[in-house]
Each structure stands twice: as C-alpha cells, then as structure tokens.
Amino acid sequence: MHSFHRSIFALLALALLPLVSACSSSSSSPPATPTSRPASTPASTALAKPDTFPTPPAGSAFTATLVTDTGGLHDRSFNQHAWSGLQKVHAATGITALAVQPPGAAQYLPDLVHAAQHYSALTIAVGYQMARALYTAAREFPRARFAIIDARPLDPFNHEVSLPNVENLLFKEQESGYLAGVLAGLMEKGHIGQSTHNTIGYVGGGNIAPVNRYLAGYVAGARSVDPGIKILGEYADTFADPVKGAQIANRQIDSGADILFQVAAQTGAGYEGAAQKRGVYGIGVDTDQSYLGRFILTSAIKKVNVAAKIAVRDVVGRRFRGGDRLLGAADGATGYARPAAIVPSGIVAQLKRTRQQIAAGKIIPPTSIPAH
C-alpha cells in the first residue's frame, strides 16, 4: 500500500531468492535483466556528482534501473509487478532495463546512488521503506532523475516531501476500493453463494489517509448498488498482529458478515485467514491475492507495472516533473483483479462498466469514509 503503503497493505514478502549475476549496462538494448548490487557499490554518498545527466531524445534507448526493497523480485507484490512493467516497456521501446535487489535496508542508499551516478537515466525505488534513502540520494544527485512507487521521499525529520528530481508515483486507492465494494454489494444483493446476510466487513490497520481512501471507496461502492447493506468496520490500530486480525474477523462473521476486506498488512493476513477458516469470502488488496485461496472474490489493486511504464515514458517523452504523479483508472493504474469463478458474469460486466465510468470521470469515489 506505500506512502506508508507497502508496509501497510502488502502481506509478508516471500523469502529472498538468490541474487543473480550482474549484467551489462550497455544502451544497445540488451535483454531486460535483474542483477545483484554491483560489488563496487560505494558505502556512502560521499561521491563526485556526475558532470551531466543523460536526457536522451524521445524514443532513444537508455537505462532504467529498478531498486527493489528487501522483498526482491519474486514477492508477488510491488517489486515483481514493477519489474514486469519495465520488462514490457523494454520490449516495446528497446530501453535497457535493470533490476537491483539489495540484500538489506542498509544497502538501499548505496544501490540508489550507484545506479544514479554510473548508468541510469531513471532510477526507480519501490515503496515507503526506501523513502529515506531516496531522499538522501536525490539530494546528493540533484541532476539525476528518480521515481518512487507509492510513496514520497522522507526527510530526516520524518516529513514527506516533494523534490524536483523525484516523481512520486501515487494511486487513487478509492477507485479500486469502490470497485471492490460494488462487487461485494452485488454479491450480497443477489444472495450469491455464501453471501446471505446482506452484511460485509472491513478492517483497517490504522486511521490514516491511504487506508481510508481504500475503505471510503469500498463503503461507497457497496452502498451504490445495495443501499440497505450492513457494513461492519473496525480499525485494528496495528498492521502487525494477525491474531488481532482474526479476532476482528470472527466478531464480524458472528454478526453476519459474509465478505471481508482488509487493508491491514499482517493484521489483514490473520483477518483473511479467519474468513477462509469460517467459510466466508475475502477481498484482497494492492495486488492480486487470489493465491491465498478460492475464497478470495477479487482484490482491490494498484497496477504498479503501469506506474513503472509511465515513469519511463515520462522521461523519454520529456514529461518528467518532480512531485506527485497521481494515477488512477484513466491511466489504467487502478482497478480490480480477475473475479473468482463464483462471481456471476452479470456482476463482472457491471464491474467493467463501472470502471469505465470512473475512468471517464462519471463516477468520482470519495476519499473519506461515508457514514454507515
């Protein structure tokens, strides 16, 4: 989830896979290749600043480097999807795409610096965990271009800031939440499968803006198709307590909730685990979480692969600007994962129409949770 979202919303990252060997940074369009951090990476930013920074004409090849957080490229979440986006833009345009997988948080800054100083026309950091390191790297190299996915740079006083050489790739979470709510509301309205009590639930890890945008959309979307639906919502006030998540889920299920939506990271994992155990439905968040089981009806997603492609194209097309780049349905960057087989085709068709209406600006989901 990344301006505080990644920790907030993603479930536990998978164990790090072995890092593969470094690849060439030639601009002659080599295959998009993941790499371990270069052995010569400096230990600090006390380095000579580059004399010039490449600004290639539109359409020419250049290097874009993805620096992952410690989840690595196979985390089934933001790192993996961002890398997928870079691979696709490589195939379409011939840019050189590299991925660097730091073995720990202490290596974030050296790896960002190395990419920016030595070969990268655009260096992309993934998620809020890298926000402090990115702030330092971007300040040290003001002529380099950076992007950060789902976050803003974080200064030494823990303040989110915008910098002229950092594009903050942010999302309209309320749009994805709205679509998830429409699906939940229609399932309850139609009494489909286990959706028999006209009641849904949600849990937020904390009462903060990115969580609330998801939940605001969810509540509004459900109400838009089923005004009489009962919605049970609660904040866990923690993102790291699966036991508490399960306790909240069980209370909501005991009160009739048939569909549970979580925006609570590890707490949410416990919440969804209880849903599966009790035989009710779940809705995932941030990325497609259907791998959790067939009880997941869909997921409210942020299309990080789209964000990565947009960042590269902004540089190539000379549209790069520091500060917030807010992405939504109109950009193809928010939406929902493929619904489960239990979801009728009529609901799937209505979801598609609703997403088109959001993209066209005919539906504008709220960013504050409606009363319910």
N, C-alpha and C positions, 0 to 999 in steps of 0.2 A: 502499500500500500505501500514511504517513500517520501514526500517531505515529512519525514517520520513514517512514511507509508510502509517501506519494505519490512521493517520490524513489526509494524502494526498489523499488517494484513497477511503477509505470506506465512505459510506453515513452515515448520522446521526444514531448513535446506538439507538436501541429501549430503552424505559424507563426500569429502573432496575426492575426485578421481585423480589418478596420477597425471602430472603435467606432462605435456608432450614437448618435443624439441622446438627450439626457436626457428622461425622461418625468415626468409629474406624480406627486406622492406623495399625491394625494387618497385618502381612505379610502372613496370611493363605488364601489369595485370596478371600477377601470379594467382594461383588458387587462393580463395579466402581460407586462412589458416590460423588455428589457435596456437598460441605459444606460451611457454613458461616465461617468467620475467627474465630479461637478459642478465647474464652473470655479472656484467659490468655496471649494473644499475647503481647509481650513487646512493649513499646513505643519508644524504641531506639535500636541501635545496641551495646550498652554497656553491652555485654553479654559474658559469658565464651565461648570460642571456643570449639567445640567438640574435644574430645581426638582422636577419629578415625572417619573415614568416611567409610560407607559400600561400599565394592567393591565385590558384590556377583559374584560367578561363573556364566558363561553363562547358561541361562535357569532357574535360581532360581528366586523365587518371591522376589520382592522388591517394594518399594513405589515410584511412580512418581506423583508429585503434579503440577497441573496447577494453576497458579495465574493469573486470568483474569484482564483486565483493567476494567474500570467502566461500560463498555457496558454489562457485565455479560454474562452468558452462552447462552442467547437467543437473541443474537444481529444479527442473520442471517449473521454473518461475521466471523472474525478470531477466536474469543473466542469459538463460537459454533462449528466451524469446528475442532479446535484444540482438544476440548473435545471429539468430535466424534472419532478422531484418537486415543486418549488414551483409550476410551472405547473398540475400536476394538482390540488394542494390549493387553488390559486386557483379552478380551475373548479368544484371540489366545494363550496367554502365561501364564495367571494366575497372572500377576503382580497386585499389588494394585494400583488403580488409584483414586486420589482425586482431587477435584477442590475447590479452594478458591476464593470467589467473594468479593474483597474489596469494601466497600461502597463508597469510595472516594480515590482520588490520595494520600492523606496523609497516607493511610493505606497500600500502595504498599510495602514500605520498611519493616514495621513490619511483614507483612504476608510472604514476601520472606524470612526474617530472621527466622521466626518461623518454616517454612517448612524445611529450610536447617539445622537448628540446632537440631530439635527434631525428625524428622521421614523420611525425603525424601532423597532417593538415587539420584533423579534428580528433580530439581525444574525448571519449565518452565514458563517464563514470556511472555506475549503476547503483542508485538508491541512496537513502539518507545516511547509511553507515559511512559513506565516502564523502559526506558533505564537508567535514572539517578539512580533510586532506585536500579536497578540490579547492577550497577557499585559499589555502596556502599556495598550492601550485599555480592557481590562476593569478594570484597577486604577484608571485615571483616571476611569472612569464606573461606580462600583460599583452604581448603581441601574439600569443598563441590563442587558438580557439578551443574551447571546451564545451561540452554539454553534460548535463546530469539528468538522469531519468528519475522522475517522480520525487524530486527534492529541489531545494535551493542550497547554495553554499552557506555554511555555518561559520560565523566568525568566532574568535576566541572567547567572546562573551556569551556564546550560545544563542546568538541572534541570527535568524535567517536574513540573508542579504542578497541583492542582485548585483552582479558585476558586469562590466561592459563586454567582457570576453567569455562569458558563460551563458549559454542558452539553457534555461530551466524548463525541461520537458515535463509539463504537468497535465493532469487529466480532469475532465468533468465527471467525477465519480457519481454524481447524482443521476446522470443519464443511464449509466449501467445499472445502478440501483433501481431506477424507475422500471426498467425492462424486467428485472428480476421480480419486482413487485407485481407487475402486470401478469406475469406467468403464475405467480403464487395465487393472486386473486382469482384468476380464471380457473385454476385447478380447484380452488375451494368453491367457487360459484357453481361449477359443474359437478361437484362431488365426485371427482375422478380419483380412482384408486383409493388410497388411504385418506384422501382429503375430504373428510366427512363432517367436521365440526365447525366449518367456516371460521377457523381461527388459525392465525400464523404467529410466529415469534421471531425475535431477533435478539442478538447480544452485540454490544459494542465494547471494545476493550477499554475505552475511555471517552469522556465527553470532550472531544477535540474536533476541529474542523474537518479533517479528511474523513474521519469515521462518520461524522454527522452528515456529510454530503451523501455518502452511500445510503445511510439509513433514511435520510429525508426522501431520496428518490424511491426507496423501497416502499415506504409507507404511502407516499403519494400515488405510486403506480398501482398498488393493491386497491386503494380507495377508488381510483379512477374507473375500475372495472367492476368493483364489488363494494359499493358504499357502506353496506352493513357489516363488512367483515370485522372481526375482532382481532386486534393486534396487541400482542404481549411483548413489551420491550424492556430491556434492562441493560445497564452498564455494569461490567464486571470490575471496573477500576483496576484492571491488571491485564496485561497481554501475555502473561507467562504462567498461568495457573490452569492447566487442563482439568484439574479436579473441580475447581470452582465453575468452570465452563459446563461440566457435566451436571453439576448441581442445579445451575440455572436452567439448563435444558430440561431436566427432569421435572422441575416445578412448572415450566411452561407446558410440557406434554401432559402433566397431570391436570392442567387447566384447559386442555383441549387442543393445544397447538399441534397441527399436522405437518407444518412446513417450517423449518428453522433456518435462518440466515445469519451467518456470523461475520463480523468484522473485528476480529479479536486475536489473530495470530495463534499462539499456542493455547490460549484460553479457548479460542474458537475450535481448535482441534478436539478438545475434550467435549465441547458443546455438540459438534457434529458426530463425534463418536457415540454419544448418548442417543442422538437421533437414530443412528444406524441400529444400535442395540435395541431400542424401543420400537423399531419398525415404522418410524415416520420418515418424512423426506427432509433432505438438506439442500441448501443452495450455497455453492462455493463463492470465493471472492478473489479478485485480482487476476488469476489465471484459471484456465480450465482445470477444475479439480475432480473431474469425473473418475479419475484413477482411484479416488477414495472408495468408490463402490457405486452400485447401480441405484442407491438411494438418493444420489445427487441429481436433482432435476435439471439444473443448469448452473452456471457460475456468472456472476457479475464481473466482467473483465475489463482490464486496461490492455490495449494492444500495444505492448512495448515494442514489438517488431516494427509497427507502423511509425512509432516515435523515432526509432533509430534511423529508419529510412528518411524521414522528414528532416532530421538533423543534418544528415549528409547532403541532402538535396538543397538545404538552405545555404550551405557553404558553397557548393558547386554553382548554384544559381545566384550567388551574391545576395542572398536574402538574410544572411546570418545577422542576428541582432542579440545583444546581451539582454538578459532579463527573462521574464516569464513567456513561455510559448504554450498557451493553453489549448489542449487538444480534446476534441470530442467526436461525436458521431459524424459531423460534417467532414471531418478529416479521416474517417474510418478508424478512429482510435479508441472508441468506447463501444460497448455492446454486451453480448451475452454469448456463452459457449453453447455448442450444439445441445439442444434439449434431449433429455432421456427418452427412451422408447415409449414410456408410459404417457408422455405428453401428446395429446391428440394433434393431428395435422392442422385442425382449425385454429388451435391456440398458437402453433408455430407460425401460421400465416399471419395471425393478428400481431404477433411479436414483430415480424418483419415489417408490417405496415407501420407499427408504432415507431420502430427505429427510423424508418424513412421520414416520418413526421417530425421526429426530434432533429434529425439531420437538416431538415428544411426549415427549422425554427417554428414549426406549427405547434409543437409541444415544448415547453420550457420547464423541465423539472425543478422543483425548489431545492435550495441549498440548506434550508433549516427544516427540522423535523416538524411536520404538521401535528396538531393536537390529535390524539387518538385515545 
